[in-house]
Amino acid sequence: MAERPPPGHHAGRTPRFAVEVHHNEHLHRDADELHAVVTVTSSAVPAPPAAAAGRPDTAVVVMVDCSGSMNYPPDKLAAAREATAAAVDALPDGVAFALVRGTHRAAEIHPGGGRTATATPAGRAAAKAALASLTASGGTALGSWLTLADALLAGSGARMRHAVLLTDGRNEHESPERLDAVLDHCAGRFTCDARGIGTDWEVAELRGIASRLLGTADIVAEPAALAADFAAMIRAATGRGVSGVALRLWTPGGVEPVFVKQVAPAVADLTGRRADAGPGAGDYPTGSWGVESRDYHLCLRVPAGDVGQDLLAGRVSLVTHDPRGATVTLGTGDIRAVRTAASAARTAVNAHVAHYTGQSHLAAAIEEGLDLRHRGDERGATARLGAAVRLAHRSGNAETARLLAKVVDVEDAVSGTVRLKATVSDADEMTLATRSDRTVRTLRGTR
C-alpha cells in the first residue's frame, strides 16, 4: 500500500523518510536478546509558514529569565535582550511568535493579550522595541513560564510548536513536583530548547526539561555568545517540516522490548515514554523533523528457537497523524535474524551496535565521575572519568575528549589513565556535564 503524505504538505513537497536497520542477522541459538541500531533519515521539505485556513504553520515562544540574578553581572540581561532580538530577526515571515518574561511568575512581553504576533518586518520591529523595557527582579519558577508558553502556542493554532527557555538560575520558587506536573502536561504539545547562561543554574534541571520536551540543553557560559546560539535555535526550529513523529515498534508474541534509546546525535532514553499503539505495538515520541538523520538503539528479548529458524523479531515504523487522527506511515524497516550454532565470531555484535553501546557507556561514565568528584571520592571519580577518556578515544569522540581534558589531566587516552585536575572552573565542569550525552556517528558503510 502506498504511503500517504503527512498533513500540512503540498504536492511536490512530500517528505521522505528512510529507515535502515543495522544488526547481526545471525543470532546464536542460546542468545535471548537481539540488539539493533535503526537509522532514520528525513529529506523533509518544510511546509510554508503560512498554512491553509489562514493559520500559521509554525509558532515559537521565547522565555527570557528576568529574575534579580540577571543583574549580576550587568551585561547578562543586556545579552539576553540582544539574543532575543536575534531570535526575532531569525523568524521567517508568517511564523506566529510571542515573548515571555520569566521570574517567580510569567508575563507576556509581546504582543500581550494572551495571543501571538505574526512575524513581519513591522511585527519584528515592534517585538524588539518591547525588549528595551525589560528589567530584572524577582525569583525563578520555570513551570509557570512553560505553562504560559503552552497556552500561547496552543492558542496560535499552529501545527509546529516550539519554545526556547533561557535561565541563569535554579527553579527555587516552585517545587520539583510542580515542575514535573507541568512537564507531564506539556510533553507532546510542543518542543523546547533550554539554555543556561552563566554557572548558577542546575544542569539536571535544564537537561530534564529538554529531554521531556524533546529539545536540546546547553550552557552559554559567556553572554556574548548567546545571540548567535538563539538565532541558530530559531532557524533549526522553523526549518522543520514534519511534526508529532513517533517511532512505532511492533513485536510478535513472545518478543519483548527491553529498551529504546536515541543514540545520535545525542543519547536519550525513550523506553519509559512508550504509548500503546495496538496489539504488540508501542509508539516512542521523536518530536519534529527537518532534513536530518538520527540513530536509535533497540534491545529486544527473544524466545528460544531452533537452529535455522528465521525470526521476525520486530518491525520499526515512523508514523504521524493527519488532521482526522488517521495514522500516516513515513517509513518502515524489519528486524530479522536467523538462529545459528555458528561460532562467536559469526554472531559477534554488529559494529553500529557496539559503537553506540560505547557512546551510552561514555555518557554514563561522565555523569557518574562528576557526581563522585562532587562527593569527594577522588579514587572513584578518577576511575570513572578515566573510563570516559578511554571510551571517547576508542569511539573517536574528539569533542567529548576535549571537554574531559579540562577536568582531568590525561596521561594515556588508550588505557584511560588520568589524574583529576586540582582546579576546575565551574563553566568547564558544567559544559562537560551538559554535553556528555552528545555522540558521534559511526562511519558510513560500517557493518
C-alpha positions as CSV (number, residue, x, y, z in Angstrom):
1,M,0.0,0.0,0.0
2,A,1.4,3.4,-0.9
3,E,2.4,5.7,2.0
4,R,0.3,8.8,2.5
5,P,1.9,12.2,2.8
6,P,1.9,13.7,6.2
7,P,-0.5,16.6,7.0
8,G,0.4,20.1,6.1
9,H,2.5,19.3,3.0
10,H,1.5,20.1,-0.6
11,A,2.0,18.2,-3.8
12,G,5.7,18.3,-4.7
13,R,6.7,18.9,-1.1
14,T,6.1,15.4,0.3
15,P,8.8,14.5,2.9
16,R,10.7,11.2,2.5
17,F,11.8,9.1,5.4
18,A,14.3,6.2,5.0
19,V,14.6,3.5,7.7
20,E,17.7,1.4,7.8
21,V,18.2,-1.4,10.3
22,H,21.8,-2.4,11.4
23,H,22.2,-5.7,13.3
24,N,23.8,-9.0,13.1
25,E,21.4,-11.2,11.2
26,H,23.0,-14.3,12.7
27,L,21.6,-14.9,16.2
28,H,23.3,-17.6,18.3
29,R,20.8,-20.4,19.3
30,D,21.5,-19.6,23.0
31,A,21.0,-15.8,22.7
32,D,18.0,-14.3,24.4
33,E,18.5,-10.7,23.3
34,L,18.7,-9.1,19.9
35,H,20.2,-5.6,19.5
36,A,19.7,-3.3,16.5
37,V,20.5,0.2,15.6
38,V,17.9,1.9,13.4
39,T,19.0,4.9,11.3
40,V,16.2,7.2,10.3
41,T,16.9,9.8,7.6
42,S,14.5,12.5,6.7
43,S,14.6,14.6,3.5
44,A,11.6,16.6,4.6
45,V,10.9,19.8,2.8
46,P,9.4,22.3,5.3
47,A,5.9,23.5,4.6
48,P,5.4,27.2,4.1
49,P,5.0,29.1,7.4
50,A,1.6,30.4,6.3
51,A,-0.7,27.3,6.1
52,A,-4.3,26.8,4.9
53,A,-7.3,28.5,6.6
54,G,-5.2,31.5,7.5
55,R,-3.5,29.8,10.4
56,P,0.3,29.8,10.9
57,D,2.1,26.5,10.3
58,T,4.8,27.3,12.9
59,A,4.7,29.1,16.3
60,V,7.6,30.0,18.6
61,V,7.7,31.3,22.1
62,V,10.9,32.7,23.7
63,M,11.0,32.7,27.5
64,V,13.6,35.2,28.9
65,D,14.8,35.0,32.5
66,C,14.3,38.4,34.2
67,S,14.9,37.3,37.8
68,G,17.0,39.5,40.0
69,S,20.2,37.5,39.4
70,M,20.2,38.6,35.8
71,N,21.6,41.9,37.1
72,Y,24.8,40.2,38.1
73,P,26.9,40.8,36.1
74,P,25.1,43.7,34.4
75,D,25.9,42.5,30.9
76,K,23.8,39.4,31.4
77,L,20.4,41.0,30.9
78,A,21.8,43.1,28.0
79,A,23.0,39.9,26.4
80,A,19.5,38.3,26.9
81,R,17.9,41.3,25.2
82,E,20.3,41.1,22.3
83,A,19.9,37.3,22.0
84,T,16.1,37.6,22.0
85,A,16.3,40.3,19.3
86,A,18.5,38.0,17.2
87,A,15.9,35.2,17.6
88,V,13.1,37.6,16.5
89,D,15.2,38.6,13.5
90,A,15.6,34.9,12.6
91,L,11.9,34.3,12.4
92,P,10.6,33.7,8.8
93,D,7.7,35.8,7.7
94,G,4.4,34.3,8.7
95,V,5.5,32.5,11.8
96,A,3.4,33.1,15.0
97,F,5.5,34.2,18.0
98,A,5.4,35.6,21.5
99,L,8.0,36.7,24.0
100,V,7.6,35.9,27.7
101,R,9.3,37.5,30.8
102,G,10.1,34.9,33.4
103,T,10.5,35.5,37.1
104,H,8.6,33.8,40.0
105,R,5.7,34.2,37.7
106,A,5.4,34.5,33.9
107,A,4.2,37.6,32.0
108,E,4.0,38.5,28.3
109,I,6.4,40.9,26.9
110,H,5.0,40.9,23.4
111,P,2.4,41.1,21.9
112,G,0.2,40.6,25.1
113,G,-3.4,39.8,25.5
114,G,-2.8,36.1,25.6
115,R,-2.2,35.9,21.9
116,T,0.7,35.6,19.4
117,A,2.0,38.1,16.9
118,T,2.9,37.4,13.3
119,A,6.5,37.7,12.0
120,T,6.6,40.5,9.5
121,P,9.1,43.4,9.2
122,A,6.8,45.6,11.3
123,G,6.0,42.8,13.8
124,R,9.6,42.0,14.4
125,A,10.4,45.7,14.9
126,A,7.6,46.0,17.5
127,A,8.8,43.0,19.4
128,K,12.4,44.2,19.5
129,A,11.2,47.6,20.7
130,A,9.3,45.9,23.6
131,L,12.6,44.3,24.8
132,A,14.0,47.7,25.7
133,S,11.8,47.9,28.8
134,L,13.0,44.7,30.3
135,T,14.3,44.9,33.9
136,A,15.5,42.2,36.3
137,S,13.8,41.4,39.7
138,G,12.1,38.6,41.5
139,G,12.7,34.8,41.5
140,T,12.5,31.8,39.3
141,A,9.6,29.5,38.6
142,L,10.2,27.6,35.4
143,G,6.9,25.7,35.4
144,S,5.0,29.0,35.3
145,W,7.0,30.0,32.2
146,L,6.3,26.8,30.4
147,T,2.6,26.9,31.3
148,L,2.2,30.4,29.7
149,A,4.2,29.2,26.7
150,D,1.9,26.2,26.3
151,A,-1.2,28.5,26.4
152,L,0.3,30.9,23.8
153,L,1.4,28.1,21.5
154,A,-1.9,26.3,21.7
155,G,-3.8,29.5,21.0
156,S,-1.9,30.1,17.8
157,G,-3.4,27.0,16.2
158,A,0.0,26.2,14.6
159,R,0.9,22.6,13.8
160,M,4.6,23.1,14.6
161,R,5.1,24.5,18.1
162,H,8.5,25.3,19.7
163,A,9.8,27.2,22.7
164,V,13.1,28.5,23.8
165,L,13.9,28.9,27.5
166,L,16.8,30.9,28.9
167,T,17.6,30.9,32.6
168,D,20.6,31.8,34.8
169,G,19.4,30.2,38.0
170,R,17.7,27.3,39.7
171,N,13.9,26.7,40.0
172,E,13.9,28.0,43.6
173,H,10.3,29.5,43.7
174,E,8.5,26.3,42.7
175,S,8.5,22.7,43.9
176,P,10.1,20.0,41.8
177,E,6.7,18.2,41.9
178,R,5.1,21.3,40.3
179,L,7.6,21.4,37.5
180,D,7.3,17.7,36.9
181,A,3.5,18.1,36.6
182,V,3.9,20.9,34.1
183,L,6.3,18.9,32.0
184,D,3.9,15.9,32.1
185,H,1.2,18.2,30.7
186,C,3.4,19.9,28.1
187,A,5.1,16.7,26.8
188,G,3.9,16.1,23.2
189,R,2.3,19.6,22.9
190,F,5.5,21.5,22.0
191,T,9.3,21.0,21.9
192,C,11.6,23.2,23.9
193,D,15.3,24.1,23.8
194,A,16.8,25.1,27.2
195,R,19.8,27.3,27.7
196,G,21.7,28.1,30.9
197,I,23.6,31.4,31.0
198,G,26.5,31.7,33.5
199,T,27.1,28.9,36.0
200,D,24.5,29.3,38.7
201,W,21.8,27.1,37.1
202,E,21.2,23.4,37.6
203,V,22.4,21.1,34.8
204,A,20.0,18.2,35.7
205,E,17.1,20.6,35.7
206,L,17.6,22.0,32.2
207,R,18.5,18.7,30.8
208,G,15.3,17.3,32.3
209,I,13.2,20.0,30.6
210,A,14.9,19.5,27.3
211,S,14.6,15.7,27.5
212,R,10.9,15.7,28.4
213,L,10.1,18.2,25.7
214,L,12.3,16.7,23.0
215,G,14.6,19.6,22.7
216,T,18.3,20.4,23.4
217,A,20.0,21.7,26.5
218,D,23.3,23.6,26.6
219,I,25.4,26.1,28.5
220,V,26.3,29.6,27.3
221,A,29.0,30.5,29.7
222,E,29.8,33.8,28.0
223,P,26.9,36.2,27.5
224,A,28.4,37.4,24.2
225,A,27.9,34.0,22.6
226,L,24.1,34.0,23.4
227,A,22.8,35.9,20.3
228,A,24.3,33.5,17.8
229,D,23.0,30.5,19.7
230,F,19.5,31.9,19.9
231,A,19.4,32.7,16.1
232,A,20.6,29.2,15.3
233,M,17.9,27.6,17.5
234,I,15.2,29.6,15.8
235,R,16.5,28.7,12.3
236,A,16.5,25.0,13.3
237,A,13.1,25.1,14.8
238,T,11.4,26.9,11.9
239,G,13.2,24.6,9.4
240,R,11.4,21.5,10.5
241,G,8.6,20.3,8.3
242,V,7.0,17.3,10.0
243,S,5.6,17.3,13.5
244,G,4.4,14.8,16.0
245,V,6.5,11.9,14.6
246,A,6.8,8.7,16.7
247,L,8.9,5.6,16.3
248,R,6.5,2.7,16.3
249,L,7.9,-0.7,17.4
250,W,5.8,-3.7,16.7
251,T,6.9,-7.1,18.1
252,P,5.3,-10.5,17.7
253,G,4.1,-12.7,20.5
254,G,7.0,-13.9,22.7
255,V,9.3,-10.9,21.8
256,E,9.5,-8.2,24.5
257,P,11.1,-4.7,24.1
258,V,13.8,-4.2,26.7
259,F,14.7,-0.6,25.8
260,V,14.5,2.0,23.0
261,K,17.1,4.8,23.1
262,Q,18.0,7.6,20.8
263,V,21.8,7.4,20.4
264,A,22.6,10.0,17.8
265,P,23.0,13.0,17.7
266,A,22.6,12.6,21.5
267,V,21.7,9.9,24.0
268,A,18.1,10.0,25.2
269,D,16.3,7.0,26.8
270,L,12.8,6.8,25.3
271,T,11.9,3.4,27.0
272,G,9.6,4.9,29.6
273,R,7.7,7.1,27.2
274,R,6.1,4.2,25.2
275,A,2.4,4.7,24.4
276,D,0.3,1.8,23.4
277,A,-0.4,1.7,19.7
278,G,-2.4,-1.5,19.3
279,P,-1.6,-5.3,19.7
280,G,2.1,-5.8,20.1
281,A,2.9,-2.1,19.1
282,G,4.1,0.9,21.0
283,D,4.9,4.5,20.0
284,Y,8.0,6.3,21.2
285,P,8.0,10.1,20.7
286,T,10.7,11.7,18.5
287,G,9.3,15.2,18.0
288,S,9.6,17.3,14.9
289,W,11.9,16.6,11.9
290,G,13.6,18.6,9.2
291,V,16.3,17.4,6.9
292,E,18.4,15.3,9.3
293,S,19.3,11.8,10.4
294,R,19.0,10.1,13.8
295,D,20.0,6.7,15.2
296,Y,18.1,4.6,17.7
297,H,19.3,1.6,19.7
298,L,16.7,-1.1,20.3
299,C,17.1,-4.2,22.5
300,L,14.5,-7.0,22.2
301,R,14.2,-10.1,24.4
302,V,13.5,-13.0,22.1
303,P,12.3,-16.6,22.8
304,A,14.3,-19.7,22.4
305,G,14.4,-21.2,18.9
306,D,15.8,-24.0,16.8
307,V,18.9,-23.6,14.6
308,G,17.9,-22.4,11.2
309,Q,14.8,-20.6,12.4
310,D,14.0,-17.4,10.5
311,L,12.9,-14.9,13.2
312,L,11.0,-11.7,12.6
313,A,11.8,-10.0,15.9
314,G,10.1,-6.7,15.2
315,R,9.1,-4.0,12.7
316,V,10.0,-0.3,13.1
317,S,7.9,2.4,11.5
318,L,8.0,6.2,11.6
319,V,4.4,7.5,12.0
320,T,2.5,10.7,12.4
321,H,-1.2,11.5,12.2
322,D,-3.3,13.5,9.8
323,P,-5.9,16.1,11.0
324,R,-8.5,13.4,11.3
325,G,-6.3,11.3,13.5
326,A,-5.5,8.6,11.0
327,T,-2.0,7.1,11.1
328,V,0.4,8.2,8.4
329,T,3.3,5.9,7.8
330,L,6.5,7.6,6.8
331,G,8.9,4.6,6.6
332,T,9.4,1.1,7.8
333,G,12.1,-1.5,8.5
334,D,12.1,-5.1,9.6
335,I,14.4,-6.6,12.3
336,R,15.1,-10.2,11.2
337,A,17.6,-12.8,12.3
338,V,18.4,-16.5,11.7
339,R,19.2,-18.8,14.6
340,T,22.6,-20.4,14.2
341,A,25.0,-22.6,16.0
342,A,27.9,-20.8,14.4
343,S,31.0,-19.6,16.2
344,A,31.1,-16.4,18.3
345,A,32.9,-14.6,15.5
346,R,30.0,-15.0,13.2
347,T,27.5,-13.9,15.8
348,A,29.6,-11.0,17.1
349,V,27.9,-7.7,18.0
350,N,27.2,-5.5,15.0
351,A,29.7,-2.6,14.6
352,H,26.9,0.0,14.8
353,V,25.5,-1.6,18.0
354,A,29.0,-1.8,19.6
355,H,29.7,1.8,18.8
356,Y,26.6,3.2,20.3
357,T,26.8,0.9,23.3
358,G,30.1,2.5,24.0
359,Q,28.7,6.0,23.5
360,S,26.0,5.3,26.0
361,H,28.6,4.0,28.5
362,L,30.6,7.1,27.8
363,A,27.7,9.4,28.8
364,A,27.1,7.3,32.0
365,A,30.8,7.3,33.0
366,I,31.0,11.1,32.8
367,E,27.8,11.6,34.8
368,E,29.0,9.1,37.5
369,G,32.5,10.5,37.5
370,L,31.4,14.1,38.1
371,D,29.0,13.0,40.8
372,L,31.8,11.1,42.6
373,R,34.0,14.2,42.3
374,H,31.4,16.3,44.0
375,R,31.1,13.8,46.8
376,G,34.8,14.0,47.4
377,D,35.5,10.4,46.2
378,E,38.7,11.1,44.2
379,R,39.6,7.5,43.6
380,G,36.1,6.7,42.2
381,A,35.9,9.9,40.1
382,T,39.4,9.2,38.6
383,A,38.3,5.7,37.7
384,R,35.0,6.7,36.0
385,L,36.4,9.8,34.2
386,G,39.4,7.7,33.1
387,A,36.9,5.2,31.6
388,A,35.2,8.1,29.9
389,V,38.5,9.2,28.4
390,R,39.2,5.7,27.1
391,L,35.7,5.4,25.6
392,A,35.9,8.8,24.0
393,H,39.3,7.9,22.4
394,R,38.1,4.5,21.2
395,S,34.9,5.9,19.6
396,G,36.6,9.0,18.0
397,N,34.5,11.4,20.0
398,A,37.1,14.2,19.8
399,E,34.8,16.9,21.2
400,T,34.0,15.0,24.4
401,A,37.7,14.1,24.8
402,R,38.5,17.8,24.6
403,L,35.9,18.7,27.3
404,L,37.2,15.8,29.5
405,A,40.8,17.2,29.2
406,K,39.6,20.4,31.0
407,V,38.6,18.3,34.0
408,V,41.4,15.7,34.1
409,D,45.0,15.5,33.1
410,V,45.2,12.7,30.5
411,E,48.4,10.6,30.8
412,D,47.3,7.8,28.4
413,A,44.0,8.0,26.5
414,V,44.2,4.5,25.2
415,S,44.2,3.0,28.7
416,G,42.2,5.8,30.3
417,T,45.0,6.7,32.7
418,V,44.1,10.2,34.1
419,R,44.6,12.4,37.2
420,L,42.0,14.8,38.5
421,K,42.9,18.4,38.0
422,A,43.4,20.3,41.2
423,T,41.3,23.2,40.0
424,V,38.4,23.1,37.5
425,S,36.3,26.1,36.6
426,D,32.5,25.8,37.1
427,A,32.0,26.6,33.4
428,D,34.2,23.7,32.2
429,E,32.6,21.2,34.6
430,M,29.1,22.3,33.6
431,T,29.9,22.2,29.9
432,L,31.1,18.6,30.2
433,A,28.0,17.7,32.2
434,T,25.6,19.3,29.9
435,R,27.1,17.9,26.7
436,S,28.0,14.5,28.0
437,D,25.1,12.9,26.1
438,R,26.3,14.1,22.6
439,T,27.6,11.3,20.4
440,V,29.5,10.8,17.2
441,R,28.1,8.8,14.3
442,T,29.5,5.6,13.1
443,L,31.3,5.7,9.7
444,R,29.0,5.1,6.8
445,G,29.5,1.7,5.3
446,T,30.3,0.1,8.7
447,R,28.7,-3.3,9.2
